Amino acid sequence: MLVYKYRGGSFTRDLKSLKNDTFWASNTSQLNDPCEGLISINDMEQQLNHLKNIFYQHSDNLALIEQRFQNILDMKDTKLGIFSLSKTYRDELLWAHYANSHKGFCIEYDLEKLLSRQNPKHRCFDVQYTNNIPNLDFSQLLGQTNPDILIKKMLGYKSQRWEYEQELRIITENQGINTYDYRAVKAIYFGLKTPKSTISKTIKTLQGRKIKYFQMHLKPNSFQFKAKPLEDKFPTVFKYKYSISNIAHLAVDPSTLKLEYLHFAPYLQKLAEIIRREPDCYEVSYIDLSHSKSTLANPIFFAQYKTAENDLFTHTVHYSTKQIDEEYLKIDDL
């Protein structure tokens, strides 16, 4: 899925974030909606007071529960970070409000890459638009084992007036700078009024990343925008963060395959070649078929690799044969 971030507050800051593969997760007070994170707990307070009247001999324990729950609610303002994205790059109001009146740019991300293994604790959901403040009570939480339910309730609702933004947001466990896989950035769209110097500096700074560039234009006799491709005036054979790591001895061993899967053996080496080119791969440790995930119609392979020489834990990723074929075709230096 492709998602979009409009930028235009400070070109120097925004370009630095792109260069360093980072995004900023804001707290609720830093966002432009004064009602951000607004939630009603009236029902919950009434329920607690009712319990205190019934179990008055345990009022201290109930007060402790109340305080701990309040601490959880406070997380939305004091701990959790919000990275807001949109599902469109063609909205004229978003360009006006968030891209310096069409002088900035809009980043296109691959959401799956943005939420990749490097950030396993990020949560992601669509914003729900409503005319009523969300209400929270104990009945909604009892029996719930998924923490996303509460987080979405606290940070996943906005007034109906914001619906044009088509917002999807990533919730991080920390406010401030977060890193991501640089391959998440697929394209950059420059506004109708973006200075040529801004366009040139951006493309030059991001050389070697296989990013596509576009500039927005008005369709004739229309309020609608269209994107026209831009020529990359700084082509290079240099590949950003590109290296070919070592494959450990016996990491690829077709003899481990069961007889019925043996004709898939070439995929073991193909996957090893893909993984050894991962930006954070130090060494490919092991490649094999996942017996728990595979069927003869849909075999799934897994790869384990180190990110550093003394890495005590290996990272594990899974690929289907289709994914292996697609990624293997992209390799141009075998």
C-alpha positions in Angstrom: 0.0 0.0 0.0 1.3 3.5 -0.9 0.9 6.3 1.6 1.9 10.0 1.5 3.5 12.6 3.7 3.3 16.3 2.7 6.3 18.4 3.7 6.9 22.1 3.5 7.6 23.6 7.0 11.4 23.7 6.6 13.1 22.4 3.5 16.4 22.0 5.2 14.9 19.9 8.0 12.7 17.8 5.6 15.6 17.1 3.3 17.8 16.1 6.2 15.2 13.6 7.4 15.0 12.1 3.9 18.8 11.9 3.7 19.0 10.2 7.1 16.0 7.8 6.6 14.1 9.2 9.6 10.7 10.6 10.4 9.5 12.6 13.4 6.7 11.2 15.5 4.9 14.1 17.2 3.1 14.2 20.5 -0.5 15.4 20.7 0.3 18.9 21.6 2.6 19.3 18.5 -0.2 18.5 16.1 -2.4 21.2 14.5 -5.7 19.8 15.8 -6.4 21.2 19.3 -8.8 18.3 19.9 -6.2 15.7 19.2 -6.6 12.7 21.5 -9.8 14.0 23.0 -11.7 11.2 24.7 -14.6 11.0 27.2 -14.1 8.9 30.3 -17.3 9.9 32.0 -18.8 6.5 31.8 -15.6 4.9 33.2 -15.6 7.4 36.1 -19.2 6.6 36.9 -18.5 2.8 36.8 -15.5 3.3 39.2 -17.6 5.3 41.6 -20.3 2.7 41.5 -17.8 0.0 42.3 -16.4 2.1 45.2 -19.9 2.3 46.7 -20.4 -1.4 46.4 -16.9 -2.5 47.5 -16.1 0.4 49.8 -13.9 -1.8 52.0 -11.6 -2.1 48.9 -11.6 1.5 48.0 -7.8 1.7 48.2 -7.4 -1.0 45.6 -9.9 0.6 43.4 -8.2 4.0 43.7 -4.9 2.3 42.7 -6.7 0.8 39.6 -8.0 4.2 38.8 -4.6 5.8 39.0 -2.9 3.2 36.9 -5.5 3.5 34.2 -5.1 7.3 34.3 -1.4 6.7 33.8 -2.2 4.7 30.7 -4.4 7.5 29.3 -1.6 9.9 29.9 0.6 7.9 27.6 -1.1 9.4 24.6 0.2 12.8 25.5 3.5 12.0 27.2 5.0 8.9 25.6 3.4 7.7 22.3 4.4 9.4 19.0 2.1 10.0 16.0 3.3 10.0 12.4 0.4 11.2 10.2 0.1 10.1 6.6 -2.5 10.5 3.8 -3.8 8.0 1.2 -3.6 10.7 -1.5 -1.0 12.9 -3.1 -3.5 15.0 -5.2 -5.5 16.9 -2.6 -5.3 20.6 -3.2 -6.0 21.4 0.5 -3.3 19.1 1.7 -0.9 20.8 -0.6 -1.9 24.2 0.6 -2.0 23.3 4.4 1.0 21.0 4.7 3.3 21.7 1.7 3.9 25.4 2.1 1.1 26.4 -0.3 2.3 24.1 -3.0 6.0 25.1 -2.7 7.0 22.0 -0.8 6.8 18.3 -1.8 5.0 15.1 -1.0 6.8 11.8 -0.1 5.4 8.5 -1.4 6.1 5.6 1.0 5.6 1.9 0.7 3.7 1.3 4.0 4.9 -2.3 4.4 8.6 -1.1 4.2 7.8 1.7 6.6 6.5 -0.8 9.1 9.2 -3.4 8.4 11.1 -5.6 10.8 13.2 -2.7 11.9 10.2 -1.2 13.7 8.2 -4.2 15.0 6.4 -2.2 17.7 4.8 0.4 15.4 1.1 0.3 15.2 -0.9 1.5 12.2 -4.5 2.2 11.5 -6.9 4.5 9.6 -8.3 7.5 11.4 -12.0 7.3 12.1 -13.9 10.6 11.5 -16.9 11.3 13.8 -19.1 14.1 15.1 -18.9 12.7 18.6 -16.0 12.5 21.0 -15.1 8.8 21.5 -16.3 7.4 24.8 -14.3 4.9 26.9 -15.7 2.5 29.5 -14.6 -0.7 31.2 -17.0 -2.9 29.2 -15.0 -2.1 26.0 -11.7 -3.2 27.6 -12.7 -6.3 29.6 -11.5 -9.4 27.9 -9.3 -7.5 25.5 -5.8 -8.8 25.0 -4.9 -6.5 22.1 -3.4 -3.2 23.3 -4.1 -1.7 19.9 -7.8 -1.4 20.9 -7.1 1.1 23.6 -4.5 3.0 21.6 -6.8 3.3 18.6 -9.5 4.6 20.9 -7.2 7.2 22.3 -5.5 8.4 19.1 -7.6 7.1 16.2 -10.5 9.5 16.1 -10.9 13.0 14.7 -13.7 15.4 13.9 -15.6 14.8 10.7 -14.2 18.2 9.4 -10.8 16.5 8.9 -12.1 13.7 6.7 -10.7 15.3 3.5 -7.2 14.4 4.8 -7.8 10.6 4.4 -5.4 10.1 7.2 -3.6 6.9 8.2 -1.3 7.2 11.2 1.6 5.2 12.6 1.8 5.2 16.4 5.3 4.8 17.8 6.4 3.9 21.3 8.6 6.9 21.4 8.1 10.5 20.4 10.7 12.2 18.2 13.0 10.7 15.7 12.4 7.2 14.2 14.4 5.4 11.6 13.1 3.3 8.7 14.2 1.2 5.7 15.3 3.7 3.1 13.6 1.6 0.4 10.2 2.7 1.8 10.6 6.0 -0.1 9.3 5.2 -3.6 8.7 8.6 -5.1 8.7 12.3 -4.4 6.1 14.7 -5.8 7.0 18.4 -6.0 4.3 21.1 -5.8 3.1 23.4 -8.5 5.2 26.2 -7.1 8.2 24.3 -5.8 11.4 26.3 -6.7 13.7 24.6 -9.3 16.5 24.9 -6.8 14.6 22.9 -4.3 13.9 20.2 -6.8 17.5 20.0 -8.0 18.9 19.9 -4.5 16.5 17.1 -3.5 17.3 14.9 -6.4 21.0 15.4 -6.1 20.9 14.7 -2.3 19.0 11.4 -2.8 21.2 10.0 -5.6 21.4 6.2 -6.0 18.2 5.3 -4.2 16.0 4.5 -7.2 13.4 7.1 -6.3 11.0 8.4 -8.9 10.3 12.1 -9.2 7.2 14.0 -10.3 5.9 17.5 -10.4 2.2 18.4 -9.9 0.3 20.3 -12.6 -3.2 21.4 -13.0 -5.3 19.4 -15.5 -6.6 21.8 -18.3 -9.9 23.4 -17.4 -10.1 21.6 -14.1 -9.4 22.0 -10.3 -7.7 18.5 -10.4 -4.0 17.8 -10.2 -1.9 15.4 -12.2 1.7 14.3 -11.8 4.2 14.5 -14.6 7.5 12.5 -14.4 10.7 14.5 -13.9 14.0 13.6 -15.4 16.7 12.6 -12.9 19.4 15.0 -13.8 21.9 13.3 -11.5 22.0 9.7 -12.7 24.7 7.5 -11.0 25.9 4.0 -10.9 26.4 4.4 -7.1 23.8 2.5 -5.0 22.9 3.9 -1.7 23.7 1.5 1.3 24.5 -1.3 -1.1 26.9 -4.1 -0.3 27.1 -7.9 -0.8 27.5 -9.8 2.4 29.0 -13.2 3.1 26.9 -16.4 3.1 27.9 -18.7 5.9 29.2 -22.2 5.3 26.3 -24.6 4.8 23.8 -21.8 5.1 22.3 -23.1 1.8 21.9 -26.9 1.9 19.4 -28.5 -0.5 19.7 -31.8 1.2 17.5 -30.5 4.0 14.5 -30.4 1.7 12.0 -33.2 1.7 11.7 -35.1 -1.5 8.4 -33.5 -2.5 9.9 -30.1 -2.3 13.3 -30.9 -3.9 12.4 -29.3 -7.2 12.2 -25.9 -5.3 15.9 -26.2 -4.3 17.1 -23.4 -6.6 15.0 -21.0 -4.5 17.4 -21.5 -1.6 20.3 -20.0 -3.4 18.1 -17.3 -5.0 16.9 -16.2 -1.5 20.5 -16.2 -0.2 21.5 -13.8 -3.0 18.6 -11.5 -2.2 19.3 -11.5 1.6 23.0 -10.9 1.3 22.1 -7.6 -0.4 19.9 -6.4 2.4 21.1 -3.0 3.7 21.5 -4.3 7.3 22.8 -7.8 6.5 26.3 -8.7 7.8 26.1 -12.4 7.0 23.5 -14.9 5.8 23.2 -17.5 8.5 20.7 -20.0 7.2 18.2 -20.5 4.3 15.5 -23.2 4.4 11.9 -24.1 3.7 9.4 -23.3 6.4 7.5 -26.6 7.0 5.0 -24.9 9.2 4.0 -22.3 6.7 4.4 -24.2 3.4 2.1 -26.3 1.2 3.1 -27.9 -2.1 1.0 -25.3 -3.9 2.6 -22.4 -2.0 6.0 -23.1 -0.5 7.4 -20.5 1.9 11.1 -20.1 2.5 12.8 -18.3 5.4 16.1 -16.6 5.8 18.1 -15.9 8.9 20.9 -13.3 8.9 23.1 -11.3 11.3 23.3 -7.6 11.3 26.7 -7.4 13.0 29.7 -9.8 13.5 28.9 -10.3 17.1 25.1 -10.4 16.7 23.7 -12.9 19.2 20.3 -13.0 17.5 19.5 -13.5 13.9 16.8 -11.7 12.0 14.2 -14.0 10.2 12.2 -13.1 7.1 9.9 -15.2 5.0 9.4 -15.2 1.2 7.1 -17.0 -1.2 8.4 -18.3 -4.5 6.7 -15.4 -6.2 8.4 -12.8 -4.0 11.8 -14.5 -4.5 11.4 -14.5 -8.3 10.4 -10.8 -8.2 13.3 -9.7 -6.0 15.8 -11.9 -7.8 15.0 -10.4 -11.1 16.0 -7.0 -9.7 19.6 -8.1 -9.0 21.9 -6.8 -11.7 25.3 -7.8 -10.4 25.2 -11.6 -10.3 
